[in-house]
Amino acid sequence: MATINATITLSSADLTSDALSISSTSTLSEAGVNTGLSQTDGLTRRTYSAAGANTILTAATYTEDEAHKVYIKNLSTTASESVLVKIGGVEIGYLYAQDWLFIPWSADADPTPDADISITTSATNMTVEWMVFVQTYA
């Protein structure tokens, strides 16, 4: 079995009156057990020739309500270029230049609309990368 560790570190010398330093690590496991997630579609990197909406992950491809995890990054270095992330048509937020997210995903295909993940790029020739760590496929 694969072992996938996710670590986030948040630090700042001047955000608060004291230096901020928070770090947390998690081993990505299947739902309800200690078995590690062991599947992925691999890292995808795509450059979009036009600004607009694109579905990057289709919920029906994956088994619903499991311990899937999703990573998405806006690779742009232009501060004004953003990627709007939506799940099932609901806005999650914007990723500006070099911003990224790492979230759990239910891959629920029952509601209307499905929990597909889509992105909307704000400019031409923007590059976005993503990866999904999967418990099982539908």
N, CA, C and O of each residue as an XYZ file, in Angstrom:
552
protein
N       0.825     -1.183      0.000
C       0.000      0.000      0.000
C       0.870      1.247      0.000
O       1.927      1.297      0.629
N       0.410      2.214     -0.699
C       1.090      3.503     -0.731
C       0.847      4.249      0.573
O      -0.179      4.069      1.228
N       1.797      5.075      0.929
C       1.607      5.990      2.047
C       1.754      7.395      1.500
O       2.795      7.757      0.950
N       0.704      8.181      1.657
C       0.713      9.562      1.179
C       0.554     10.463      2.394
O      -0.440     10.380      3.115
N       1.540     11.324      2.613
C       1.485     12.289      3.704
C       1.259     13.667      3.129
O       1.898     14.052      2.150
N       0.351     14.414      3.735
C       0.100     15.802      3.345
C       0.521     16.688      4.513
O       0.130     16.446      5.655
N       1.316     17.713      4.225
C       1.784     18.629      5.255
C       1.511     20.055      4.829
O       1.737     20.423      3.676
N       1.022     20.859      5.763
C       0.854     22.281      5.509
C       1.577     23.027      6.626
O       1.487     22.666      7.800
N       2.287     24.068      6.234
C       2.978     24.925      7.185
C       2.557     26.359      6.926
O       2.659     26.853      5.803
N       2.084     27.027      7.971
C       1.708     28.430      7.894
C       2.639     29.200      8.815
O       2.756     28.881      9.998
N       3.303     30.220      8.270
C       4.216     31.000      9.102
C       4.214     32.457      8.673
O       4.017     32.779      7.501
N       4.438     33.331      9.647
C       4.533     34.759      9.391
C       5.268     35.405     10.554
O       5.018     35.093     11.719
N       6.171     36.304     10.222
C       6.899     37.030     11.262
C       6.131     38.251     11.736
O       6.418     38.778     12.810
N       5.143     38.720     10.944
C       4.522     39.995     11.274
C       2.999     40.027     11.168
O       2.424     41.115     11.135
N       2.340     38.902     11.114
C       0.879     38.878     11.048
C       0.252     39.206     12.401
O      -0.745     39.924     12.471
N       0.825     38.691     13.447
C       0.338     38.920     14.803
C       1.461     39.532     15.631
O       2.560     39.750     15.123
N       1.190     39.808     16.900
C       2.225     40.398     17.753
C       3.360     39.418     18.025
O       4.470     39.839     18.350
N       3.103     38.134     17.900
C       4.140     37.107     18.011
C       4.279     36.411     16.669
O       3.349     36.417     15.862
N       5.420     35.822     16.433
C       5.630     35.071     15.195
C       4.632     33.919     15.128
O       4.356     33.264     16.133
N       4.100     33.681     13.943
C       3.145     32.603     13.719
C       3.871     31.434     13.070
O       4.603     31.610     12.096
N       3.664     30.251     13.610
C       4.249     29.051     13.025
C       3.348     27.861     13.352
O       3.333     27.366     14.479
N       2.605     27.416     12.351
C       1.701     26.278     12.504
C       2.060     25.257     11.439
O       2.217     25.603     10.268
N       2.188     24.008     11.841
C       2.463     22.939     10.889
C       1.627     21.731     11.276
O       1.527     21.379     12.451
N       1.026     21.096     10.265
C       0.215     19.919     10.520
C       0.430     18.910      9.398
O       0.506     19.275      8.224
N       0.527     17.634      9.775
C       0.731     16.556      8.811
C      -0.362     15.512      8.989
O      -0.762     15.199     10.111
N      -0.834     14.981      7.878
C      -1.843     13.932      7.913
C      -1.449     12.835      6.933
O      -0.972     13.112      5.832
N      -1.650     11.599      7.340
C      -1.489     10.472      6.425
C      -2.849     10.227      5.792
O      -3.832     10.011      6.501
N      -2.915     10.259      4.479
C      -4.190     10.120      3.775
C      -4.638      8.662      3.796
O      -3.962      7.778      3.269
N      -5.798      8.432      4.420
C      -6.320      7.079      4.591
C      -7.691      6.946      3.958
O      -8.392      7.932      3.733
N      -8.057      5.701      3.676
C      -9.393      5.413      3.177
C     -10.417      5.725      4.258
O     -10.067      5.832      5.433
N     -11.667      5.870      3.872
C     -12.746      6.215      4.804
C     -12.913      5.148      5.881
O     -13.140      3.978      5.573
N     -12.799      5.557      7.152
C     -13.097      4.693      8.273
C     -12.078      3.626      8.620
O     -12.326      2.819      9.516
N     -10.953      3.594      7.950
C      -9.917      2.589      8.238
C      -8.539      3.248      8.197
O      -8.404      4.413      7.825
N      -7.523      2.481      8.586
C      -6.156      3.002      8.560
C      -5.399      2.629      7.297
O      -4.186      2.825      7.218
N      -6.106      2.091      6.305
C      -5.480      1.738      5.040
C      -5.248      3.009      4.241
O      -6.167      3.808      4.059
N      -4.040      3.196      3.769
C      -3.708      4.413      3.040
C      -4.353      4.467      1.659
O      -4.564      3.442      1.011
N      -4.663      5.695      1.225
C      -5.107      5.876     -0.165
C      -3.984      5.406     -1.078
O      -2.812      5.663     -0.801
N      -4.326      4.728     -2.153
C      -3.271      4.141     -2.974
C      -3.467      4.355     -4.475
O      -2.737      3.774     -5.277
N      -4.445      5.181     -4.866
C      -4.693      5.381     -6.284
C      -4.742      6.869     -6.617
O      -5.105      7.700     -5.784
N      -4.371      7.178     -7.843
C      -4.459      8.533     -8.351
C      -4.584      8.480     -9.864
O      -4.149      7.523    -10.506
N      -5.177      9.511    -10.416
C      -5.208      9.654    -11.873
C      -3.909     10.253    -12.367
O      -3.706     10.385    -13.573
N      -3.031     10.615    -11.455
C      -1.772     11.249    -11.803
C      -1.916     12.766    -11.811
O      -3.022     13.302    -11.734
N      -0.802     13.429    -11.904
C      -0.789     14.885    -11.945
C      -1.113     15.325    -13.362
O      -0.467     14.898    -14.319
N      -2.118     16.179    -13.492
C      -2.512     16.716    -14.793
C      -2.157     18.190    -14.825
O      -2.427     18.923    -13.874
N      -1.554     18.621    -15.915
C      -1.240     20.042    -16.117
C      -1.769     20.410    -17.494
O      -1.404     19.806    -18.502
N      -2.646     21.425    -17.515
C      -3.262     21.811    -18.782
C      -3.207     23.326    -18.944
O      -3.458     24.081    -18.005
N      -2.870     23.751    -20.167
C      -2.892     25.165    -20.519
C      -4.138     25.409    -21.350
O      -4.374     24.734    -22.351
N      -4.940     26.391    -20.920
C      -6.199     26.706    -21.580
C      -5.990     27.887    -22.521
O      -5.561     28.959    -22.096
N      -6.290     27.688    -23.789
C      -6.052     28.720    -24.803
C      -7.035     29.875    -24.702
O      -6.766     30.965    -25.208
N      -8.171     29.649    -24.055
C      -9.173     30.708    -23.898
C      -9.632     30.754    -22.449
O      -9.644     29.736    -21.757
N     -10.007     31.937    -22.001
C     -10.597     32.072    -20.679
C     -11.965     31.409    -20.694
O     -12.665     31.451    -21.706
N     -12.352     30.797    -19.579
C     -13.675     30.191    -19.527
C     -13.736     29.002    -18.603
O     -12.754     28.650    -17.949
N     -14.922     28.376    -18.555
C     -15.191     27.266    -17.642
C     -14.833     25.922    -18.265
O     -15.034     25.701    -19.459
N     -14.300     25.029    -17.434
C     -13.941     23.677    -17.849
C     -14.139     22.723    -16.674
O     -13.739     23.030    -15.551
N     -14.751     21.577    -16.925
C     -14.864     20.549    -15.892
C     -13.559     19.772    -15.869
O     -13.099     19.280    -16.899
N     -12.955     19.663    -14.662
C     -11.686     18.935    -14.566
C     -11.854     17.565    -13.900
O     -11.068     16.655    -14.162
N     -12.876     17.405    -13.037
C     -13.126     16.115    -12.406
C     -14.624     15.835    -12.428
O     -15.419     16.649    -11.957
N     -15.007     14.687    -12.974
C     -16.403     14.295    -13.089
C     -16.723     13.306    -11.977
O     -16.125     12.232    -11.906
N     -17.663     13.665    -11.112
C     -17.978     12.867     -9.926
C     -18.340     11.423    -10.263
O     -17.960     10.514     -9.525
N     -19.055     11.191    -11.346
C     -19.522      9.846    -11.691
C     -18.373      8.868    -11.959
O     -18.587      7.656    -11.994
N     -17.173      9.383    -12.146
C     -16.009      8.522    -12.393
C     -15.529      7.844    -11.115
O     -14.834      6.831    -11.176
N     -15.895      8.397     -9.950
C     -15.368      7.950     -8.671
C     -16.498      7.433     -7.789
O     -17.651      7.827     -7.961
N     -16.168      6.547     -6.840
C     -17.157      6.047     -5.900
C     -17.530      7.159     -4.934
O     -16.663      7.854     -4.404
N     -18.830      7.321     -4.710
C     -19.331      8.398     -3.854
C     -18.928      8.232     -2.394
O     -18.733      7.120     -1.903
N     -18.811      9.368     -1.716
C     -18.692      9.454     -0.264
C     -17.530      8.640      0.298
O     -17.654      7.995      1.340
N     -16.411      8.678     -0.399
C     -15.205      8.052      0.112
C     -14.181      9.130      0.413
O     -14.502     10.317      0.364
N     -12.970      8.741      0.720
C     -11.962      9.670      1.232
C     -11.087     10.291      0.137
O      -9.879     10.444      0.318
N     -11.689     10.641     -0.978
C     -10.921     11.263     -2.057
C     -10.377     12.619     -1.601
O     -11.016     13.320     -0.816
N      -9.201     12.977     -2.097
C      -8.593     14.283     -1.815
C      -8.199     14.913     -3.145
O      -7.760     14.213     -4.058
N      -8.355     16.241     -3.259
C      -8.087     16.951     -4.511
C      -7.096     18.086     -4.269
O      -7.218     18.849     -3.311
N      -6.117     18.175     -5.157
C      -5.134     19.261     -5.176
C      -5.326     20.022     -6.486
O      -5.404     19.402     -7.547
N      -5.403     21.356     -6.433
C      -5.490     22.201     -7.633
C      -4.565     23.390     -7.426
O      -4.520     23.961     -6.337
N      -3.819     23.769     -8.479
C      -2.917     24.926     -8.387
C      -3.006     25.778     -9.646
O      -3.015     25.261    -10.764
N      -3.072     27.098     -9.444
C      -2.984     28.072    -10.535
C      -1.503     28.359    -10.735
O      -0.870     28.941     -9.854
N      -0.937     27.969    -11.865
C       0.496     28.133    -12.105
C       0.873     29.501    -12.663
O       2.050     29.768    -12.904
N      -0.104     30.362    -12.867
C       0.187     31.690    -13.389
C       1.076     32.464    -12.421
O       0.994     32.288    -11.205
N       1.921     33.318    -12.978
C       2.731     34.229    -12.158
C       2.230     35.663    -12.292
O       2.836     36.580    -11.738
N       1.136     35.870    -13.016
C       0.526     37.187    -13.181
C      -0.524     37.371    -12.084
O      -1.513     36.639    -12.037
N      -0.305     38.345    -11.208
C      -1.125     38.510    -10.009
C      -2.622     38.609    -10.296
O      -3.429     38.139     -9.495
N      -3.005     39.204    -11.407
C      -4.424     39.411    -11.701
C      -5.108     38.189    -12.322
O      -6.331     38.192    -12.465
N      -4.374     37.166    -12.689
C      -4.965     35.978    -13.313
C      -5.457     35.010    -12.247
O      -4.700     34.592    -11.371
N      -6.739     34.661    -12.336
C      -7.343     33.811    -11.308
C      -8.009     32.588    -11.920
O      -8.304     32.530    -13.114
N      -8.230     31.622    -11.052
C      -8.971     30.410    -11.382
C     -10.088     30.293    -10.354
O      -9.828     30.167     -9.157
N     -11.327     30.336    -10.820
C     -12.474     30.148     -9.944
C     -12.754     28.650     -9.862
O     -12.901     27.988    -10.890
N     -12.828     28.114     -8.647
C     -13.091     26.690     -8.438
C     -14.533     26.521     -7.971
O     -14.987     27.207     -7.055
N     -15.247     25.593     -8.620
C     -16.627     25.280     -8.246
C     -16.769     23.774     -8.065
O     -16.138     22.982     -8.765
N     -17.615     23.401     -7.105
C     -17.988     21.996     -6.938
C     -19.504     21.932     -7.060
O     -20.225     22.553     -6.280
N     -19.977     21.183     -8.038
C     -21.416     21.084     -8.270
C     -22.048     22.431     -8.549
O     -23.205     22.663     -8.200
N     -21.295     23.320     -9.175
C     -21.803     24.642     -9.508
C     -21.718     25.651     -8.371
O     -22.053     26.820     -8.562
N     -21.278     25.223     -7.191
C     -21.148     26.121     -6.045
C     -19.717     26.653     -5.984
O     -18.751     25.890     -6.004
N     -19.606     27.966     -5.911
C     -18.273     28.577     -5.859
C     -17.573     28.227     -4.558
O     -18.121     28.403     -3.470
N     -16.339     27.723     -4.691
C     -15.495     27.429     -3.540
C     -14.590     28.625     -3.266
O     -14.377     29.003     -2.114
N     -14.059     29.218     -4.336
C     -13.200     30.384     -4.183
C     -12.275     30.535     -5.368
O     -12.281     29.735     -6.303
N     -11.472     31.596     -5.299
C     -10.532     31.933     -6.368
C      -9.117     31.550     -5.962
O      -8.713     31.725     -4.813
N      -8.380     31.029     -6.920
C      -6.950     30.792     -6.762
C      -6.240     31.814     -7.636
O      -6.357     31.778     -8.861
N      -5.507     32.720     -7.011
C      -4.733     33.712     -7.769
C      -3.350     33.144     -8.040
O      -3.066     32.003     -7.675
N      -2.492     33.922     -8.673
C      -1.175     33.456     -9.114
C      -0.465     32.636     -8.034
O      -0.220     33.120     -6.929
N      -0.146     31.405     -8.370
C       0.586     30.462     -7.519
C      -0.214     29.955     -6.315
O       0.332     29.219     -5.492
N      -1.498     30.330     -6.190
C      -2.338     29.786     -5.121
C      -2.687     28.331     -5.425
O      -2.715     27.912     -6.582
N      -2.950     27.575     -4.371
C      -3.345     26.180     -4.523
C      -4.350     25.820     -3.432
O      -4.509     26.542     -2.448
N      -5.017     24.699     -3.627
C      -5.919     24.175     -2.606
C      -5.719     22.680     -2.485
O      -5.241     22.016     -3.405
N      -6.098     22.168     -1.324
C      -6.082     20.730     -1.059
C      -7.301     20.468     -0.189
O      -7.367     20.923      0.953
N      -8.273     19.726     -0.737
C      -9.550     19.546     -0.048
C     -10.037     18.092     -0.138
O      -9.651     17.359     -1.048
N     -10.889     17.684      0.815
C     -11.579     16.404      0.665
C     -12.692     16.572     -0.363
O     -13.206     17.672     -0.562
N     -13.055     15.473     -1.011
C     -14.095     15.533     -2.054
C     -14.953     14.281     -1.980
O     -14.431     13.167     -2.011
N     -16.266     14.455     -1.883
C     -17.188     13.314     -1.771
C     -17.436     12.612     -3.103
O     -17.826     11.444     -3.115
N     -17.220     13.293     -4.213
C     -17.517     12.745     -5.546
C     -18.964     12.289     -5.642
O     -19.266     11.310     -6.325
N     -19.846     12.985     -4.971
C     -21.258     12.606     -4.925
C     -21.919     12.891     -6.272
O     -21.994     14.041     -6.704
N     -22.392     11.844     -6.926
C     -23.018     11.987     -8.239
C     -24.546     11.957     -8.156
O     -25.218     11.998     -9.186
N     -25.100     11.885     -6.948
C     -26.555     11.805     -6.788
C     -27.283     13.136     -6.860
O     -28.367     13.199     -7.440
N     -26.728     14.210     -6.290
C     -27.523     15.442     -6.304
C     -27.591     16.031     -7.701
O     -26.879     15.604     -8.610
N     -28.438     16.994     -7.851
C     -28.467     17.752     -9.101
C     -28.087     19.168     -8.753
O     -28.828     19.808     -8.007
N     -26.984     19.703     -9.240
C     -26.069     19.009    -10.144
C     -25.113     18.090     -9.389
O     -25.001     18.159     -8.165
N     -24.426     17.228    -10.139
C     -23.409     16.357     -9.561
C     -22.302     17.198     -8.936
O     -22.193     18.395     -9.205
N     -21.489     16.568     -8.107
C     -20.384     17.248     -7.431
C     -19.138     17.308     -8.323
O     -18.013     17.159     -7.846
N     -19.357     17.527     -9.618
C     -18.221     17.694    -10.530
C     -17.410     18.910    -10.096
O     -17.960     19.869     -9.555
N     -16.116     18.867    -10.332
C     -15.263     20.014    -10.030
C     -14.931     20.706    -11.337
O     -14.422     20.095    -12.277
N     -15.233     22.005    -11.375
C     -14.925     22.793    -12.571
C     -14.093     24.002    -12.171
O     -14.091     24.439    -11.021
N     -13.388     24.520    -13.164
C     -12.593     25.726    -12.964
C     -12.945     26.716    -14.071
O     -13.325     26.327    -15.176
N     -12.812     27.988    -13.754
C     -12.975     29.029    -14.759
C     -11.712     29.873    -14.729
O     -11.397     30.510    -13.725
N     -10.993     29.868    -15.850
C      -9.774     30.672    -15.948
C     -10.142     32.078    -16.391
O     -11.090     32.271    -17.152
N      -9.382     33.063    -15.909
C      -9.712     34.463    -16.178
C      -9.003     35.049    -17.388
O      -9.314     36.166    -17.801
N      -8.056     34.317    -17.963
C      -7.265     34.864    -19.064
C      -6.887     33.742    -20.035
O      -7.064     32.562    -19.733
N      -6.373     34.117    -21.180
C      -5.914     33.126    -22.156
C      -4.563     32.566    -21.733
O      -3.800     33.213    -21.015
N      -4.289     31.366    -22.187
C      -3.008     30.684    -21.975
C      -2.633     30.526    -20.508
O      -1.460     30.614    -20.146
N      -3.625     30.294    -19.676
C      -3.365     30.003    -18.262
C      -3.142     28.505    -18.083
O      -3.791     27.688    -18.735
N      -2.219     28.156    -17.194
C      -1.926     26.759    -16.904
C      -2.368     26.436    -15.483
O      -2.063     27.157    -14.533
N      -3.097     25.330    -15.370
C      -3.615     24.853    -14.094
C      -3.191     23.399    -13.962
O      -3.201     22.649    -14.938
N      -2.819     23.005    -12.744
C      -2.522     21.584    -12.528
C      -3.408     21.062    -11.411
O      -3.827     21.808    -10.526
N      -3.689     19.748    -11.469
C      -4.516     19.120    -10.444
C      -4.192     17.652    -10.340
O      -3.631     17.037    -11.247
N      -4.572     17.112     -9.190
C      -4.388     15.685     -8.916
C      -5.475     15.278     -7.946
O      -5.817     16.032     -7.035
N      -6.022     14.084     -8.140
C      -6.996     13.533     -7.201
C      -6.420     12.227     -6.660
O      -5.972     11.362     -7.413
N      -6.447     12.110     -5.329
C      -6.045     10.878     -4.663
C      -7.340     10.131     -4.394
O      -8.253     10.680     -3.776
N      -7.433      8.891     -4.848
C      -8.703      8.177     -4.966
C      -8.742      6.973     -4.056
O      -7.759      6.240     -3.938
N      -9.898      6.763     -3.400
C     -10.089      5.523     -2.658
C     -10.495      4.415     -3.621
O      -9.827      3.383     -3.684
N     -11.586      4.610     -4.381
C     -11.988      3.652     -5.413
C     -12.696      4.377     -6.539
O     -13.218      5.478     -6.367
N     -12.700      3.736     -7.690
C     -13.397      4.273     -8.862
C     -14.777      3.653     -8.964
O     -14.995      2.525     -8.521
N     -15.708      4.393     -9.549
C     -17.082      3.896     -9.721
C     -17.113      2.757    -10.716
O     -18.180      2.209    -10.993
